[in-house]
Every structure is written in C-alpha cells, then in structure tokens.
Amino acid sequence: MSEKDTLIYIDHMLDSIQRIDEYVENKEQFYDSRLVQDAVIRNLQVMAESSQRLPDEIKKKYTEVPWKNISGFRNILVHDYLGVDLDMIWSVVEQELPGLEKALAEIQQQQI
C-alpha cells in the first residue's frame, strides 16, 4: 500500500470523527435523536473499517492507537447491530474519540 493510500484511510477516519463531532451537540441530544444515533454509529463503522485497511507497518509503528480494539468495535457495530448499547456508543464518543483524533492527526502529519 502506498503512503497516499494510507493517508486516504487516515483522512477517512478523521473525517468520520469530525462528522460525529458535528452531529453530537451533547449527551441528551444524542440519546433523544435516532437520526443522530444512526449517523454516529454509521460514522463509527466507517472509521473502524478504514482502520482495518491500514497496513500493518502503520499499526506497528503507532502502537499508542488501540488498533485491535477499534477492529473489535467495528465487528460489534456491524455484526451485533441489534445489540448495540447506546451507553457504550456514547462512552466511545465522549472518552475515546478525542484521543484517537489527536493521535490520527499526528500520524497524518508524520505521513505527509
């Protein structure tokens, strides 16, 4: 995979996180709107799917990113969609995405 391809997937991941930030104003709005929930879940799926397409060299180089957890989370979102827990989704949005966004932005800068 070329560096350009790697950057495309990093960009997809960052774009998905930024979209989630746009969609979610606060916790109450997230829980009250199925539309927002669906948009957030869809973007989490895209973000996680893009992470799976990154080359192993990137994952080995940037071990501070929990790549396996992201992959596992994608499998839950895609295959266990009837059992998706909104509290878990909110926890990811609130607690995990800010750090992931920062790490991905740093990876993006180093890859340019």
C-alpha positions as CSV (number, residue, x, y, z in Angstrom):
1,M,0.0,0.0,0.0
2,S,1.3,3.4,-0.9
3,E,1.7,6.3,1.5
4,K,-1.1,8.0,-0.4
5,D,-3.4,5.1,0.2
6,T,-2.5,5.2,3.9
7,L,-3.3,8.9,4.1
8,I,-6.7,8.3,2.4
9,Y,-7.7,5.9,5.2
10,I,-6.3,8.2,7.9
11,D,-8.3,11.0,6.3
12,H,-11.5,8.8,6.3
13,M,-11.0,8.1,10.0
14,L,-10.5,11.8,10.8
15,D,-13.5,12.8,8.7
16,S,-15.7,10.3,10.4
17,I,-14.7,11.6,13.8
18,Q,-15.2,15.2,12.7
19,R,-18.7,14.3,11.4
20,I,-19.6,12.8,14.7
21,D,-18.4,16.0,16.4
22,E,-20.7,17.9,14.1
23,Y,-23.7,15.7,14.8
24,V,-23.5,15.5,18.6
25,E,-24.1,18.6,20.5
26,N,-24.5,17.0,23.9
27,K,-25.4,13.7,25.6
28,E,-29.1,14.5,25.8
29,Q,-29.3,15.3,22.1
30,F,-27.6,12.0,21.3
31,Y,-30.0,9.9,23.4
32,D,-33.1,11.8,22.1
33,S,-32.5,11.5,18.4
34,R,-32.4,8.3,16.5
35,L,-31.2,10.2,13.5
36,V,-28.1,11.4,15.4
37,Q,-27.6,7.9,16.8
38,D,-27.7,6.3,13.3
39,A,-25.4,9.0,12.0
40,V,-22.9,8.4,14.8
41,I,-23.0,4.7,14.5
42,R,-22.5,4.8,10.7
43,N,-19.5,7.1,11.1
44,L,-18.0,4.8,13.8
45,Q,-18.4,1.9,11.3
46,V,-16.7,3.8,8.5
47,M,-13.9,4.9,10.9
48,A,-13.3,1.4,12.2
49,E,-13.5,-0.1,8.7
50,S,-10.9,2.3,7.5
51,S,-8.6,1.4,10.4
52,Q,-8.7,-2.2,9.3
53,R,-7.4,-1.3,5.9
54,L,-4.3,0.4,7.1
55,P,-1.1,-1.5,6.6
56,D,0.4,-3.5,9.4
57,E,3.6,-1.3,9.3
58,I,1.5,1.7,10.4
59,K,-0.1,-0.2,13.2
60,K,3.2,-1.5,14.4
61,K,4.7,2.0,14.2
62,Y,1.9,3.7,16.1
63,T,1.2,1.3,19.0
64,E,-0.4,4.1,21.1
65,V,-3.5,3.6,19.0
66,P,-5.6,0.7,20.1
67,W,-6.0,-0.8,16.6
68,K,-7.3,-4.2,17.8
69,N,-9.9,-2.6,20.0
70,I,-11.1,-0.4,17.1
71,S,-11.3,-3.5,14.9
72,G,-13.2,-5.4,17.6
73,F,-15.6,-2.5,18.0
74,R,-16.2,-2.5,14.3
75,N,-17.2,-6.1,14.4
76,I,-19.7,-5.4,17.2
77,L,-21.2,-2.5,15.3
78,V,-21.6,-4.5,12.1
79,H,-22.4,-8.0,13.3
80,D,-24.2,-7.3,16.6
81,Y,-26.2,-4.3,15.4
82,L,-29.3,-5.5,17.2
83,G,-27.4,-5.5,20.5
84,V,-25.7,-2.1,20.1
85,D,-25.6,-0.4,23.5
86,L,-26.1,3.4,23.3
87,D,-24.3,3.9,26.6
88,M,-21.3,2.1,25.1
89,I,-21.5,4.2,21.9
90,W,-21.7,7.4,24.0
91,S,-18.7,6.3,26.1
92,V,-16.7,5.8,22.9
93,V,-17.7,9.2,21.5
94,E,-17.0,11.1,24.7
95,Q,-14.0,9.2,26.1
96,E,-12.2,7.6,23.2
97,L,-12.6,9.7,20.1
98,P,-10.8,12.9,21.3
99,G,-7.6,11.0,22.0
100,L,-7.9,8.9,18.8
101,E,-8.5,12.1,16.8
102,K,-5.3,13.6,18.2
103,A,-3.3,10.5,17.5
104,L,-4.6,10.2,13.9
105,A,-3.8,13.9,13.3
106,E,-0.2,13.3,14.5
107,I,0.1,10.2,12.2
108,Q,-1.3,12.2,9.3
109,Q,1.3,15.0,9.9
110,Q,4.1,12.5,10.0
111,Q,3.0,10.7,6.8
112,I,2.8,13.9,4.7
